[in-house]
Amino acid sequence: TADTEQHTLFTSSSCFWVAVLQGQVVGIVAAQGREDDNTVELRRMSVDSHFRGKGIAKALGRRVLEFAMLNNYSAVVLGTTAVKMAAHKLYESLGFRRVGDTEDYTLPGMTRSLLERLFFQIRYSRYRLQLHEE
Ligand SMILES: CC(C)(COP(=O)(O)OP(=O)(O)OC[C@H]1O[C@@H](n2cnc3c(N)ncnc32)[C@H](O)[C@@H]1OP(=O)(O)O)[C@@H](O)C(=O)NCCC(=O)NCCS
């Protein structure tokens, strides 16, 4: 947004942005380049609950897309376990397509006890935005 400052921390393959409004951090997002399949993973998207619905996440998401384009990656990918509509609407409005849902009891890198498995079922949705062919 026009009155939001954005600060950048980066290396050649990854980058982290914070959105600042009146001296306060109100949103974050990270981009992590993956050389094996030439994609960028969008990670850690989050906007302070008091500042939602103002286009801040969309502006942060566009930074990730711009980073991917400038560095010649072929696609941007992400995974989310969000149950609320907001995250799904956000990614669709940025041009992502949902490429798969996994109904699972665990997340990558996470283990659960048998008791926890009985109570929690996690839906993990993957999204992809193709920038250009390989
Ligand atoms: C998801 C989240 C980052 C959105 O942040 P935001 O700054 O409020 O989003 P924006 O204002 O940029 O909105 C982007 C789009 O999403 C839609 N959207 C945002 N909040 C919405 C809501 N509560 N319900 C429906 N749509 C919503 C907007 O309509 C907009 O689409 P448009 O451009 O077509 O109008 C924020 O709600 C959040 O931090 N949620 C908790 C953490 C989370 O779920 N992170 C993502 C996990 S992968």
The ligand as a Tripos MOL2 file, in Angstrom:
@<TRIPOS>MOLECULE
LIG
   48    50     1     0     0
SMALL
NO_CHARGES

@<TRIPOS>ATOM
      1 C1         -4.0810  -14.3530    5.1520 C.3       1 LIG1
      2 C2         -3.5890  -12.9490    5.5510 C.3       1 LIG1
      3 C3         -2.0610  -12.9330    5.4210 C.3       1 LIG1
      4 C4         -4.2330  -11.8890    4.6160 C.3       1 LIG1
      5 O1         -3.6840  -10.6160    4.9360 O.3       1 LIG1
      6 P1         -4.3970   -9.2330    4.5050 P.3       1 LIG1
      7 O2         -3.3640   -8.1580    4.5150 O.co2     1 LIG1
      8 O3         -5.6000   -9.0050    5.3140 O.co2     1 LIG1
      9 O4         -4.8490   -9.5530    2.9920 O.3       1 LIG1
     10 P2         -5.1470   -8.4530    1.8550 P.3       1 LIG1
     11 O5         -5.8480   -7.2950    2.4630 O.co2     1 LIG1
     12 O6         -3.9020   -8.1780    1.0910 O.co2     1 LIG1
     13 O7         -6.1840   -9.2570    0.9360 O.3       1 LIG1
     14 C5         -5.7510  -10.0520   -0.1650 C.3       1 LIG1
     15 C6         -6.9400  -10.7410   -0.8140 C.3       1 LIG1
     16 O8         -7.5070  -11.7040    0.0810 O.3       1 LIG1
     17 C7         -8.8980  -11.4150    0.3150 C.3       1 LIG1
     18 N1         -9.1780  -11.5170    1.7550 N.ar      1 LIG1
     19 C8         -8.4400  -11.0000    2.7650 C.ar      1 LIG1
     20 N2         -9.0150  -11.2590    3.9500 N.ar      1 LIG1
     21 C9        -10.1520  -11.9430    3.6710 C.ar      1 LIG1
     22 C10       -11.1840  -12.4950    4.4850 C.ar      1 LIG1
     23 N3        -11.1740  -12.3810    5.8200 N.pl3     1 LIG1
     24 N4        -12.1920  -13.1550    3.8610 N.ar      1 LIG1
     25 C11       -12.2150  -13.2740    2.5220 C.ar      1 LIG1
     26 N5        -11.2650  -12.7590    1.7020 N.ar      1 LIG1
     27 C12       -10.2530  -12.1110    2.2750 C.ar      1 LIG1
     28 C13        -9.0880   -9.9980   -0.1210 C.3       1 LIG1
     29 O9        -10.4070   -9.8250   -0.6130 O.3       1 LIG1
     30 C14        -8.0500   -9.7920   -1.1680 C.3       1 LIG1
     31 O10        -8.5410  -10.2150   -2.4390 O.3       1 LIG1
     32 P3         -8.8570   -9.1120   -3.5940 P.3       1 LIG1
     33 O11        -7.5330   -8.5020   -3.9530 O.co2     1 LIG1
     34 O12        -9.4210   -9.9480   -4.6770 O.co2     1 LIG1
     35 O13        -9.7870   -8.1380   -2.9930 O.co2     1 LIG1
     36 C15        -3.9850  -12.6070    7.0120 C.3       1 LIG1
     37 O14        -5.3710  -12.7950    7.1570 O.3       1 LIG1
     38 C16        -3.2560  -13.4220    8.0600 C.2       1 LIG1
     39 O15        -2.1480  -13.0860    8.4750 O.2       1 LIG1
     40 N6         -3.8790  -14.5190    8.5260 N.am      1 LIG1
     41 C17        -3.3100  -15.3890    9.5370 C.3       1 LIG1
     42 C18        -2.0430  -16.0980    9.0840 C.3       1 LIG1
     43 C19        -2.2450  -16.9080    7.8290 C.2       1 LIG1
     44 O16        -3.2590  -17.5550    7.6180 O.2       1 LIG1
     45 N7         -1.2160  -16.8740    6.9770 N.am      1 LIG1
     46 C20        -1.1920  -17.6230    5.7700 C.3       1 LIG1
     47 C21        -0.7750  -18.9960    6.0790 C.3       1 LIG1
     48 S1         -0.0390  -19.7420    4.6660 S.3       1 LIG1
@<TRIPOS>BOND
     1     1     2 1
     2     2     3 1
     3     2     4 1
     4     2    36 1
     5     4     5 1
     6     5     6 1
     7     6     7 2
     8     6     8 1
     9     6     9 1
    10     9    10 1
    11    10    11 2
    12    10    12 1
    13    10    13 1
    14    13    14 1
    15    14    15 1
    16    15    16 1
    17    15    30 1
    18    16    17 1
    19    17    18 1
    20    17    28 1
    21    18    19 ar
    22    18    27 ar
    23    19    20 ar
    24    20    21 ar
    25    21    22 ar
    26    21    27 ar
    27    22    23 1
    28    22    24 ar
    29    24    25 ar
    30    25    26 ar
    31    26    27 ar
    32    28    29 1
    33    28    30 1
    34    30    31 1
    35    31    32 1
    36    32    33 2
    37    32    34 1
    38    32    35 1
    39    36    37 1
    40    36    38 1
    41    38    39 2
    42    38    40 1
    43    40    41 1
    44    41    42 1
    45    42    43 1
    46    43    44 2
    47    43    45 1
    48    45    46 1
    49    46    47 1
    50    47    48 1
@<TRIPOS>SUBSTRUCTURE
     1 LIG1         1 GROUP 0 **** ****
